[in-house]
Amino acid sequence: MEKVKSGELKKHIEEIKEKIELNDCDIKRELEDLIKYRVPLEEAKKTVLRKNSFAGSRTKNIDEIEPNMKGINIVGRIIKTQKKEIKVNNKPLIIDVGVLGDETGFCQFTCWYKTSLVEDDYVHFKNVFTNKWDNRINVNVGKKSFIRKKSNNQFPTKQKLMNVKKKSIAEIIPDDFFATSKGIILQLFHRKFIDENGTESTYAEGFIGDNTAKLPFKSKIFNFDIGDLVYFSSAFIELDDDLPYLIFDKNTKISKIDQEKDEKLKKLRYDMVNKTHEIAQLSDLVHRIYFYDVLIEGTILYIKPESGFIRKCFECNKQLEANKCNIHGVVENYTDIYVKAVLDDGTGAINIVLDLKHLEIISDKVVTDLKVELNNDCSKDEIIRILTSNLVGINLLVNGNFVNNSYEKFLIVEGVSVPQDQTDYKLNYLYS
């Protein structure tokens, strides 16, 4: 092994530091590891430089970023940021998460250590890597990444970047981070919650829509009522099960539109508030990315093999993974049935997800049989057999939220009903 004196090594560390942004300890450790394996010092220096240099990496616009990129540089404005506590190897870790924006778009970012970043900072992220999180591009700032805050009065401000082009409600998609639009307040509820300071507060939630679609919203401050037509800009878009919903927060500008001055707006308000729930055809939904509160009538053709008993969290009703809730950790839980079925309406087919409360409406017999088998600790095959024999061929009227992502088309069922006369549907299924 080549012997290098401490003073000489320090000189080489300084030379390397002039070319890459890596601290003394990391450079020393990497050099010593290489020298230990009989790598000549000069070759070791080149290896450290090659491994950690990103000087040749081109700075990318956000719209050029794809998942699984490494060693890239990004310049942008911090749009949103918050500190989050997570556990890594059962140890608490404070990270920074948020939204980064430039003139081409937005992306999520995660700094895997605590930073001094604040909203509206103009930053240069160096040597970062990307992945996909919640179906959105996420930029990861790790231990070997660097953050440089810069001053640039020419770069658009946070508010200017958030003020995106106006769209109809139907044109707002999960890939969007912010939205500008107008619509009628169709539903409105006020709920109480305990904020991070332990203070009881109230927030509003409901649905806003136009003649193209509707979207749910949440807001801590909301001075409008059902039937009001409002214009909003810079509303943040959160995702829940790939479905977008609007957050009216401190950055959102929202105002009431005087409908009396515009006959078209008056008619829109009347049509939306008095709109009846019509049955949709699946063939009309195939080009949609999502659709809230859709009504579909069809026949169950098939029970998918992933159906079965699951455990859910009492707090949020989410399915447990490895006996833990992803949100609440180890919690009290309960048994539910997860039924994934294929529903056909004659114009197309879609996956639907049913649980115990839906089965209780559809068939008393299937619920009774499942409860017996639950006590008997039955096999997966037996559960599928029970579900298939009781559900396949039944006609259903289902209401829920339609999602069309890169993997599948499915309906998150909210409500279900069974037409009284099932004879024709059973015969059609049996003899088709």
C-alpha angles and dihedrals in degrees: 000000000000110000116224123187118233093243092049092049090052090056091053091047090055090050091052092046090059090062104036136031101241127126124249095252094053093046092048093048093050093047093048092048091054095043089050088062091052096260108154113248096245091049090046090054091052091049093052090048093048093047097049104029118107097161089114094050111110117233106246131212114235093248088059094057120107132178119278097027118147135199096013130147125223132186121199152120123278103241100174132003138172138168118245132189117220135164123245115183087348091302122116116247128185113217134174119234130178150111127297122199141189134166091281100051148290139286138179120254135197123197106198092212137041114282138179093239117142133181116285094025112144105223143179113214110199129194096004130155131215140220138159121265124177087353092300131107110261124196113211120208106198138175093285094045125094133215121205119186111211139184116237120156090179094063113089117262123245092258093050092051091049093052094088129177116288116258138179114255092256091054092059106100137184091257090064119092098189134026140202117192146115133243150145121276099240101172131016133183131171118216134182124230140169112246127214090273092055092252121137111239138168129235132184126229134174144110131299121192149165132195091288104051145316135247134196119242140192127202136170091204117040126155100175136096141215110291095027116131110221137184117213136181134186094022111164118235118221124186128226116180088341090305117122123226131179126248114200101200139154091295095052121098112206130173139170119251119220102237096184091075094056123055092197091056092047090053091046090053092050093046094048098045093045097039115136123222107254127190111254127214118233090226088065092054102051093092094047121096091207140346127195125220099004124170119216132176119201149127126268107242104173144007112224119230094238089071117111147100117324137178120239134195115253090216102054105004091236120144115262120241117206087351091301135103111234089222106034103025118214105009144152108284143182139212120258134167120246113205119183110188139168114240121196123194097181094261097062146332132253139181114248129189120218131181137191096285090055093047090052088061095043103045135357090196096059091050092049092048092048093050090052091050092046089060090046092051091234127195126264090248091056091052091052090048092053093047093046096048093048103037112029111100095021117129115227139187106213131185123196149101120307120218126187108184132159092278107043149333113253143159121228097214117224100169138009137190134180122224109236100237109058097162098096093046093049092049093047090051095046096047101034 
